[in-house]
């Protein structure tokens, strides 16, 4: 993970960030990581999680759904996920 540790999180794709986050979770769950290293990778994991959440939110805002308009014809409008 040394190469990835140097990569700026904000430049990572969602998929790359999620894969690294999954790797971090596996390492922490394995319990074989020293305390200081655990703290370091936990902090990076928190940043990766926030990055993934932001990327998902941005994607949500781009999604459009097809709805039936008052005239019965289909139209598009921004999707709402509330």
N, C-alpha and C positions, 0 to 999 in steps of 0.2 A: 504494500500500500504506500510505499515511500514516494513513488511518482505521483500518485493521486493526491497525496497529502499536500503536495506543492501546487496542485491545480486549484485555481480560484473557483470557489463554489458557484459564484454567480455566472460563470462562463459555462458551467456544466449543463448538459441536456438533462431532462427529467429522468430518462432511463439510466444514465450514468450515475446520477446522484442517488437514485433509488437503489441501484445495485450496490454502491458503496455503503449506503446506509444499512442494507441487509447484511453486508459483510461485517460491519461494525457490531450489529446486534448479535450475530453468531459468535464473534470473538468475545464479547462481554458475557454472553450466556455461557460460554465455555468455561469461564472462570480461571483461565490460565494466563491472564494479563496482569502485570504488576499494577499496583494502585495508581501511581503517577501516570502511567500509560493509559490506564482505564479512564482516568479523569480527562486526559487529553482527547482520547477518541470519543468519549461521551460528549464532550463539548463540540467536537466536529460533527458528530451525529445530530446534535440539536440544530446546528446550522444547516445541515443537509435536509433535515426534516422541514425546517422553515422554508428552505428553497423549494422543496418539492410542493409544499402547500401553496406557495406563491405561484408556481408554474401551473398548478391545477386550477387555481382561481383565475388566472389569466386565460387559460383554455376555456373555462366555463363561460367567461364573458364573450368569447368569440362564437360559441355554439349558437346556432339559430334553430328554432323549431318551426315546423310548418303547422299552421293553424287554419281553420276555416273562417273566412271573413263573414261579415254581416250579409254580404251579397252571395254567399255560398261558395265563393271561389277561394282556392288556397292562397295564402300569403305567408310571408316569413316575418318573424319578429324575434327579438332577442329572447333567449330562454331565461327563465327565472328559476332558481333552485332554492327558493325559500320555503 
